[in-house]
Amino acid sequence: MRLLILGGTGDARALAARLGEEERHSVIVSLAGAVARPEVYGAHTRIGGFGGVEGLVAYLRENSIDAVVDATHPFARTMSANAVAACDRAGVALLRLDRPEWRPEAGDDWREVTDLGEAVAALPHGARPFLAIGRKEIGVFAPRGDLFCLIRMIDPPAPDQPLPAGRLVLGRPPEDAHVEVAAFRDHGVTHVVTKNSGGPWGYAKIEAARRLGLPVVMVRRPPCAGAQAVADTQAVLAWIARLSERC
């Protein structure tokens, strides 16, 4: 089988690695190019968009793709919707790998909101928030001149990207909550603003907020695009195995 994985997440890397171990299928991982230096995948990798639904349909047909696994970020819903439409038109099997959302635990203080506009409004005057929302949408906080933000991004913002006042740190999220606790204390963080992406990646900030008793402004996930979905890599591998038996 020829498989296309729509990647950009730790889930996609784990899936590509497992499929690489089996060496039974031809695997292509597609990355949107949002990060300048993406992490290494154990498969052939293409970088860049497809050009909407029409472009993805053409790619699926030209490359004789048998199945697509959408393992993009839970908030990359435009790409997921395009995958649903394109696979339906091209007659290609599609599965969404949608890892479970984070759930509040004892000691958590979450204020759930539907979007970043509500997240901005949820912060009190003079707050010192930690913003972990990605670089493309950070500008929505810029009009709040009363905030002093700790901002983390993997890549630097574009030169014309408006930024809120504060401190910018470049790098990937640490896995150790102790590192996040130290950073929050150093900056005097009063709130954590993040999206409910789920999974182990980036969870350290949630644990750090719990330890410090900080409120978390949590942006809820947008609705799923409508594809069949599973919650983990093992379920994806089982789905691929069933497809292989029919090919």
C-alpha positions in Angstrom: 0.0 0.0 0.0 1.0 3.6 -0.6 0.2 5.7 2.5 0.1 9.4 2.9 0.4 10.7 6.5 -0.6 14.4 7.0 1.9 15.2 9.7 3.4 17.9 11.8 2.8 16.3 15.2 4.4 13.8 17.6 1.6 11.4 16.7 2.6 11.5 13.0 6.3 10.9 13.9 5.4 7.9 16.1 3.2 6.5 13.4 5.8 6.9 10.7 8.4 5.3 12.9 6.2 2.2 13.6 5.4 1.8 9.9 9.1 2.2 9.1 9.9 -0.7 11.4 7.4 -2.9 9.6 8.7 -2.0 6.1 5.5 -3.3 4.5 4.2 -0.1 3.0 5.4 2.9 1.0 4.9 5.9 3.3 5.0 9.6 2.5 4.7 12.2 5.3 3.5 15.6 4.3 4.3 18.7 6.4 2.8 22.1 5.9 6.1 23.9 6.3 5.0 25.8 9.4 8.3 25.1 11.1 11.7 26.0 9.5 13.5 22.9 10.9 11.0 20.1 11.4 11.9 17.0 13.4 13.1 14.0 11.5 10.5 11.4 10.3 11.4 7.8 9.4 9.8 8.1 6.0 10.0 10.1 2.7 8.9 13.6 3.6 7.4 16.4 1.4 7.0 19.9 2.7 4.5 22.5 1.5 0.8 22.8 0.9 -1.2 21.0 -1.8 -3.2 24.0 -3.1 -6.5 23.3 -1.4 -8.9 20.4 -2.2 -8.2 20.3 -5.9 -4.5 20.1 -5.4 -4.8 17.3 -2.8 -7.1 15.3 -5.1 -4.5 15.7 -7.9 -1.7 14.6 -5.6 -3.6 11.5 -4.4 -4.3 10.4 -8.0 -0.9 11.2 -9.4 0.9 9.3 -6.6 -1.5 6.4 -6.5 -2.2 6.9 -2.8 -4.2 4.0 -1.3 -5.0 5.5 2.1 -4.5 8.8 4.0 -3.9 9.2 7.8 -4.7 12.7 9.0 -2.4 13.2 11.9 -2.2 17.0 11.8 -2.6 19.2 14.8 -6.1 19.1 16.5 -6.5 22.8 15.6 -5.5 22.4 11.9 -9.1 21.9 11.0 -8.9 23.5 7.5 -6.4 20.8 6.4 -8.6 18.2 8.0 -11.6 19.4 6.2 -9.7 19.5 2.9 -8.6 15.9 3.5 -12.2 14.7 4.0 -13.3 16.4 0.8 -10.3 15.3 -1.3 -10.4 11.7 -0.2 -14.1 11.5 -0.9 -13.6 12.8 -4.4 -10.6 10.6 -5.1 -12.1 7.5 -3.6 -9.2 7.1 -1.1 -9.6 5.7 2.4 -9.1 8.3 5.2 -8.6 8.0 9.0 -8.2 10.8 11.5 -5.7 10.3 14.3 -7.3 12.6 17.0 -5.5 12.2 20.3 -7.7 12.7 23.4 -8.1 16.1 24.8 -6.5 17.1 28.1 -8.9 17.0 31.0 -8.7 19.0 34.2 -7.4 17.2 37.3 -7.6 17.9 41.0 -5.8 21.2 41.7 -6.4 22.6 38.2 -8.0 26.0 37.7 -9.2 26.1 34.1 -11.2 28.8 32.4 -12.4 27.3 29.1 -13.0 29.6 26.1 -14.1 28.9 22.5 -11.4 30.9 20.7 -8.4 33.3 21.2 -10.6 36.3 21.2 -12.3 35.0 24.3 -8.9 34.1 25.7 -7.7 37.7 25.4 -10.8 39.0 27.2 -10.4 36.4 30.0 -7.1 37.9 31.2 -7.5 40.5 33.9 -5.9 43.9 33.7 -2.1 43.8 34.3 -1.8 40.0 33.9 1.6 38.4 33.1 0.4 35.5 31.0 2.5 32.7 29.4 1.3 32.3 25.8 1.7 28.9 24.2 -0.6 29.3 21.2 1.8 29.4 18.2 3.3 32.3 16.3 0.7 32.9 13.7 -2.1 34.0 16.0 -0.1 35.8 18.7 -1.0 39.2 17.3 -4.5 39.0 18.8 -2.9 39.8 22.2 -1.0 42.8 20.9 -3.8 45.4 21.5 -3.7 44.6 25.3 -1.0 47.1 26.3 -1.6 46.3 30.0 -0.2 42.7 29.6 3.4 41.6 30.0 3.7 38.2 28.3 6.1 35.3 28.3 5.9 34.1 24.7 7.4 30.8 23.4 7.7 29.9 19.7 9.6 27.3 17.8 10.6 29.8 15.1 10.9 33.6 15.3 7.9 35.6 14.3 7.7 37.4 10.9 9.2 40.9 10.8 5.7 42.4 10.4 4.1 40.2 13.1 2.5 42.3 15.8 3.5 41.1 19.3 2.2 41.9 22.7 4.7 43.4 25.2 6.8 40.9 27.0 9.6 38.4 26.6 10.1 36.1 23.6 11.7 32.7 24.0 12.5 30.5 21.0 12.5 26.8 21.4 10.4 23.6 21.6 8.3 23.0 24.7 10.3 21.2 27.5 9.1 17.8 28.6 10.0 18.4 32.3 7.5 20.4 34.3 10.3 21.5 36.6 11.7 23.6 33.7 8.3 25.2 33.2 7.9 25.9 36.9 11.3 27.7 36.9 10.4 29.8 33.8 7.1 30.8 35.2 8.5 31.8 38.5 11.3 33.8 36.8 8.9 35.7 34.7 6.2 36.1 37.4 3.6 34.4 35.3 0.0 34.8 36.6 -1.9 32.9 33.9 -1.2 30.2 31.3 -3.0 30.5 27.9 -3.0 27.5 25.7 -5.0 25.4 23.2 -6.3 22.0 24.2 -4.1 20.0 21.8 -3.9 17.0 24.1 -1.1 14.4 24.2 2.2 14.4 26.1 3.7 17.2 23.9 3.5 20.4 25.8 1.7 19.0 28.8 4.5 20.2 31.1 3.0 23.7 31.2 -0.3 22.3 32.4 1.5 20.4 35.2 3.5 23.5 36.1 0.4 25.6 36.3 -1.1 23.0 38.6 1.9 23.0 40.9 1.9 26.8 41.1 -1.8 27.2 41.4 -2.0 29.3 38.2 -5.3 29.8 36.3 -5.2 28.2 32.8 -7.2 29.9 30.0 -7.9 26.8 27.8 -9.1 27.2 24.2 -11.5 24.4 23.3 -10.9 22.4 20.2 -12.9 23.3 17.1 -15.3 20.6 15.8 -13.8 17.6 14.0 -14.1 17.7 10.2 -16.2 14.5 10.0 -13.7 11.7 9.2 -13.6 8.4 11.0 -11.3 9.0 13.9 -9.2 6.9 16.4 -7.3 8.0 19.4 -3.9 6.3 19.2 -1.3 4.9 16.9 -2.1 1.3 17.6 -5.7 1.8 16.3 -4.3 3.4 13.1 -2.0 0.3 12.6 -5.0 -2.0 13.0 -6.9 0.0 10.4 -4.1 -0.1 7.9 -3.7 -3.9 8.5 -7.4 -4.3 7.7 -7.1 -2.3 4.5 -4.0 -4.3 3.5 -6.0 -7.5 3.7 -8.5 -6.1 1.2 -5.9 -4.8 -1.3 
